[in-house]
Amino acid sequence: MAVQLRAAYYKTNLAWPLLWSSPGLRTVMLAKRYETAVRQLLMTPIGSLYADPGYGTTIYRLRGQPLNPGKIGVMLAQLRDACGKYIPDIQVIDLQAKIDQDEEKLQVLCVWIIRNATAQSHGKLAGQKATTVLI
């Protein structure tokens, strides 16, 4: 029995937030799939899932603390490790955090790219993408 590999472009994920559509829960492909996965990873505190305690990040700990480049650098390294394990098709470029005064929450911006995507072959998919969450 031969093993069939599926390219990353043909994989699907559940969209976030979860919405019901006619055949079931709404699914997405390509860059939207990765954006959904990054958003879920950023919003999940590490150790909160019983099935996989290593899934998530500690970015929520930045809330209510003074933001300095050292702490953000540590969170960026942790996010790169988590993405390498759970979302290996992307590479995290940058992580920025600032306090949103309107909603009194921490606004986290994660900049990432799809690995092995070239402008000649993939067009807009090869550029940098950004995912913003409020924690």
N, C-alpha and C positions, 0 to 999 in steps of 0.2 A: 504494500500500500504506500503510495507516494504522498509526501507531505506537500500540500499546496500553500504557498505563501500569498497573502493578500497585500497589495500595496497600501500605504497609509491613506491614499486618496479614496479608497473604497470602503474604509472602515466607518462605522457610525457610532455615535454616542447619544445618550439621552440629553436633550437640551435643558438648560437651566434658565429660568425656573421651569419646573416640570409642568407640562400642559398636556391635556388629553386631546388627541386628534382621532380621526376616524379609525385607523387600524390599531391604535394603542397610544402609548406615550410618544410625544413628538421627538424625533431624532434629527440630528444634523450631521453634516460631513465637512471635510476640509478644515479651513481655518476656524470656522465657527465651532467645530468639534473641539479643537485645541483651546479656544477661548473659554468654552464651558468647563473643560477639565482644569484649566488654570484657575478659574474663578472658584470652583469647588475646592481645590487644593488650598487656595489662600484663605478661604472662609472656614476651613475645618481646623479646629485646634488639635494639636498632636496628642494622641492618646485618647481621643474622644470616641473612636470607633472600636467596638468590641472585637470585630472580626480582624482588624489590622491596626494595632495600637501605634505603629510607626507612621501611619498615613496622617498627613497634615503638616502644619507649620506652627511656630511659636510667635508669629507676627502679632497675634492678639496681645502679647505682653507689652508691645510698644504703646498701647493705648494708655493715656494718662501719665506718660513719662516724658521728660524732655527728650526731643529727638536729636541725636548726634550721629555723625557719620560712622563712628565705630559700631554702634548698635545696628545700624542699617546694613553695614557691611557683613556683620555676623548673620543677620537674617537673610541677606542675599546669598551667602554661601550655603546656608541651610536650604533655601528654596531651590538652588541649583542642584543640590544633592537629591532632594525630593522629586524634582522634575526628571532628573536622570533615572530615577527608579520607577516612577509611576507614569511619566509622560515622556518617554525617550525620544519621540519624534520632534521635540522642540528644544531650543536652547534659550535660557534666560539671559538677557543682556544687562538689564538694569532694574533696580527696585528703588522707588521713591515713596516717601511717606510725608504727609502733612496733616495737620489738624483742620478738620472742616468745622468752622465756627457756626455755620447755619444749623447743622444737625448734631453738633457736639460729638462727632465721631472721628475716627482715624481714617483718612483717605489714603489708600495704598494703590500705587500705580506700578504695574509690572510690565516691562518691555521685553518682548521675546520674538524669536524668528523660528521658522520651520527649517529644520536641518535639511541639507541637500536640496533646497529649493533654489533654483537659479532664475534670474530675470528672463533669460532667453527661453527657457522651457516652461516656466510657471507664471510669468507675468507678475501681476499684483501680489500673488501669494508669496513671492520671494522677499517682499519688504518687511520692515519691522511692524509688529502689531503691539497694541497696548491693551491691557485689561485693568480696569479700575474697579475697586471694591471699597465699600464702607464697612469698617469693623467697629 
